[in-house]
Amino acid sequence: MPNTKTSASPSMKHLMQGMQVRMVASQVSMRPGSQTLEHAATNVKEELGNSASDLAKTIAGANMTSDSVVDSGETSFFGITVKVASQVPGPIMVLGLTGGIPYIGASAMTVYTARQAGMASMDMIHTMDPGVASTLLDQALNLQVTYGAVMLSFLGALHWGFEMAAYGGHQGYARLALGTAPMLVAWTSLGMQPMEALAIQWLAFTGLWYADSKATIHGWTPKWYSQYRFYLSILVGVCIIGSLAGTSYFGPVAGHGFLSHELDMLREERKRAIPNKHGMLPGPVEAVPAGPEAEYYTRIHNRSKDQEKSESSA
C-alpha cells in the first residue's frame, strides 16, 4: 500500500502554531511560578493580549464572529478593532467624524474665551472689556451645550429609525423609549447653567453608549454600531472634559465657571450707584400728619434733622 502524505493547509498550520504558544503559557501558568524569564514574559504577554482582546470585544459589544480579526496569530485588540471598523459603511464613518468637527471647534472656542475672560478680569489685556469677555465665554459655552443637545437627540433618533426599519425585529416601546430618553435629557440640559449642562451631557453620552452596546449585543443595531459609537463618545467626552477644565482653570474665578461672583459684584455696584426709591430706608424716619392745610395726609421727615433745625431756630 503506497504511502500517502497529507499536507495541512496554511490556515491549519497557523492555528496549530497559535495553540502551541497557548499551551506553553498554560503549562507554565499551572505551576507556582514561572521557571524562566522567558516563560514569565510569555505569561505576561498572553495575559495582556487577552485583556486587550476582552476590551476590544467590550467596545465592539461582544458581537463578533470568528472572522472578526485580521490575519494575525491571535484575536488581538488591533485585529478586532480594525476588522469591526472596516465594516462601518464609508459615508457613515466620514459624515460621523465630520459631524464632530464643529463640536471640537466649540470646545476650543470655550477654552480660548475662558482664557481671554480670565486675563481681562485681571487687567492683563487692555483690548477687551471684562464684561464683553465674560459674555463671549457664556455664548461659547451655550453654543457647545446646544450642539451637544442636537447630537444627543440625533443619536437617540437613530433607534427610532432602527425600529421603523424593523432591524432585528420590532422591539416596540423598549427601543422607542431608548431613542426618546436622550432627547429628553438634551432638552432639559438647555435650561441649566452651561457648566452643569456640560456635565449632564457627558453623563448622558456615556450612558447612551452603554445602552447602545447592550442594544448591539441583543441584535438591535448593526454589529459595528457599538464600536462606532464608542469612539464618537470618546471624542465628545474629551471635548467636554477639556471645556470644563479649561473654564475652571482659565476662567475669571479659578474653579468657578458660572461667573456668579462677577454678577454679584455688578449688582452691589449698581446698588451703590442708584439710590433706593422704595422699600425700607435706614435712619430716624417718622411719619406725622401733614395738617389740615396740606395737599397730602402724611408727611415723612427725618426726626433728628427737624429737631436740630427747631433747636437752632429757637
TAJOGI-V764541 format. One record per residue. N is the residue number from 1. RES is the residue in three letters. SS is DSSP state (hx for helix, st for strand, lp for the rest). Layout:
n:res:ss
N:RES:SS
N:RES:SS
//
This chain:
n:res:ss
1:MET:lp
2:PRO:lp
3:ASN:lp
4:THR:lp
5:LYS:lp
6:THR:lp
7:SER:lp
8:ALA:lp
9:SER:lp
10:PRO:hx
11:SER:hx
12:MET:hx
13:LYS:hx
14:HIS:hx
15:LEU:hx
16:MET:hx
17:GLN:hx
18:GLY:hx
19:MET:hx
20:GLN:hx
21:VAL:hx
22:ARG:hx
23:MET:hx
24:VAL:hx
25:ALA:hx
26:SER:hx
27:GLN:hx
28:VAL:hx
29:SER:hx
30:MET:lp
31:ARG:lp
32:PRO:lp
33:GLY:lp
34:SER:lp
35:GLN:lp
36:THR:lp
37:LEU:hx
38:GLU:hx
39:HIS:hx
40:ALA:hx
41:ALA:hx
42:THR:hx
43:ASN:hx
44:VAL:hx
45:LYS:hx
46:GLU:hx
47:GLU:hx
48:LEU:hx
49:GLY:hx
50:ASN:hx
51:SER:hx
52:ALA:hx
53:SER:hx
54:ASP:hx
55:LEU:hx
56:ALA:hx
57:LYS:hx
58:THR:hx
59:ILE:hx
60:ALA:lp
61:GLY:lp
62:ALA:lp
63:ASN:lp
64:MET:lp
65:THR:lp
66:SER:lp
67:ASP:lp
68:SER:lp
69:VAL:lp
70:VAL:lp
71:ASP:lp
72:SER:lp
73:GLY:lp
74:GLU:lp
75:THR:lp
76:SER:lp
77:PHE:hx
78:PHE:hx
79:GLY:hx
80:ILE:hx
81:THR:hx
82:VAL:hx
83:LYS:hx
84:VAL:hx
85:ALA:hx
86:SER:hx
87:GLN:lp
88:VAL:lp
89:PRO:lp
90:GLY:hx
91:PRO:hx
92:ILE:hx
93:MET:hx
94:VAL:hx
95:LEU:hx
96:GLY:hx
97:LEU:hx
98:THR:hx
99:GLY:hx
100:GLY:lp
101:ILE:hx
102:PRO:hx
103:TYR:hx
104:ILE:hx
105:GLY:hx
106:ALA:hx
107:SER:hx
108:ALA:hx
109:MET:hx
110:THR:hx
111:VAL:hx
112:TYR:hx
113:THR:hx
114:ALA:hx
115:ARG:hx
116:GLN:hx
117:ALA:hx
118:GLY:hx
119:MET:hx
120:ALA:hx
121:SER:hx
122:MET:lp
123:ASP:lp
124:MET:lp
125:ILE:lp
126:HIS:lp
127:THR:lp
128:MET:lp
129:ASP:lp
130:PRO:hx
131:GLY:hx
132:VAL:hx
133:ALA:hx
134:SER:hx
135:THR:hx
136:LEU:hx
137:LEU:hx
138:ASP:hx
139:GLN:hx
140:ALA:hx
141:LEU:hx
142:ASN:hx
143:LEU:hx
144:GLN:hx
145:VAL:hx
146:THR:hx
147:TYR:hx
148:GLY:hx
149:ALA:hx
150:VAL:hx
151:MET:hx
152:LEU:hx
153:SER:hx
154:PHE:hx
155:LEU:hx
156:GLY:hx
157:ALA:hx
158:LEU:hx
159:HIS:hx
160:TRP:hx
161:GLY:hx
162:PHE:hx
163:GLU:hx
164:MET:hx
165:ALA:lp
166:ALA:lp
167:TYR:lp
168:GLY:lp
169:GLY:lp
170:HIS:lp
171:GLN:lp
172:GLY:lp
173:TYR:hx
174:ALA:hx
175:ARG:hx
176:LEU:hx
177:ALA:hx
178:LEU:hx
179:GLY:hx
180:THR:hx
181:ALA:hx
182:PRO:hx
183:MET:hx
184:LEU:hx
185:VAL:hx
186:ALA:hx
187:TRP:hx
188:THR:hx
189:SER:hx
190:LEU:lp
191:GLY:lp
192:MET:lp
193:GLN:lp
194:PRO:hx
195:MET:hx
196:GLU:hx
197:ALA:hx
198:LEU:hx
199:ALA:hx
200:ILE:hx
201:GLN:hx
202:TRP:hx
203:LEU:hx
204:ALA:hx
205:PHE:hx
206:THR:hx
207:GLY:hx
208:LEU:hx
209:TRP:hx
210:TYR:hx
211:ALA:hx
212:ASP:hx
213:SER:hx
214:LYS:hx
215:ALA:hx
216:THR:hx
217:ILE:hx
218:HIS:lp
219:GLY:lp
220:TRP:lp
221:THR:lp
222:PRO:lp
223:LYS:lp
224:TRP:lp
225:TYR:hx
226:SER:hx
227:GLN:hx
228:TYR:hx
229:ARG:hx
230:PHE:hx
231:TYR:hx
232:LEU:hx
233:SER:hx
234:ILE:hx
235:LEU:hx
236:VAL:hx
237:GLY:hx
238:VAL:hx
239:CYS:hx
240:ILE:hx
241:ILE:hx
242:GLY:hx
243:SER:hx
244:LEU:hx
245:ALA:hx
246:GLY:hx
247:THR:hx
248:SER:hx
249:TYR:hx
250:PHE:hx
251:GLY:lp
252:PRO:lp
253:VAL:st
254:ALA:lp
255:GLY:lp
256:HIS:st
257:GLY:lp
258:PHE:lp
259:LEU:lp
260:SER:hx
261:HIS:hx
262:GLU:hx
263:LEU:hx
264:ASP:hx
265:MET:hx
266:LEU:hx
267:ARG:hx
268:GLU:hx
269:GLU:hx
270:ARG:hx
271:LYS:hx
272:ARG:hx
273:ALA:hx
274:ILE:lp
275:PRO:lp
276:ASN:lp
277:LYS:lp
278:HIS:lp
279:GLY:lp
280:MET:lp
281:LEU:lp
282:PRO:lp
283:GLY:lp
284:PRO:lp
285:VAL:st
286:GLU:st
287:ALA:st
288:VAL:st
289:PRO:st
290:ALA:lp
291:GLY:lp
292:PRO:lp
293:GLU:lp
294:ALA:lp
295:GLU:lp
296:TYR:lp
297:TYR:lp
298:THR:st
299:ARG:st
300:ILE:st
301:HIS:st
302:ASN:st
303:ARG:hx
304:SER:hx
305:LYS:hx
306:ASP:hx
307:GLN:hx
308:GLU:hx
309:LYS:hx
310:SER:hx
311:GLU:hx
312:SER:hx
313:SER:hx
314:ALA:lp
//
